[in-house]
Amino acid sequence: MLPYLFGARHLAAVAIAAGAVGLALLGTGAVVGILSGASPWKRALRQLLIGFGAAGVTYLLGMLFGAAGL
């Protein structure tokens, strides 16, 4: 929502939001890696893939059931 509130529109807003979410996912994954004693890079990438994978599945299900898209 923040990109829209600051005036970004359409695909630019989606790209800004995806970038911000990607950074947040990488950060939380790295912290989990540090706290668990595992490689922060591996955990960060794992978290990024899981997060964007879940977003992709949600988008596809929305398309399947006819939810409004971009």
Secondary structure, 3 states (H helix, E strand, C coil): CHHHHCCCCHHHHHHHHHHHHHHHHHHHHHHHHHHHCCCHHHHHHHHHHHHHHHHHHHHHHHHHCCCCCC
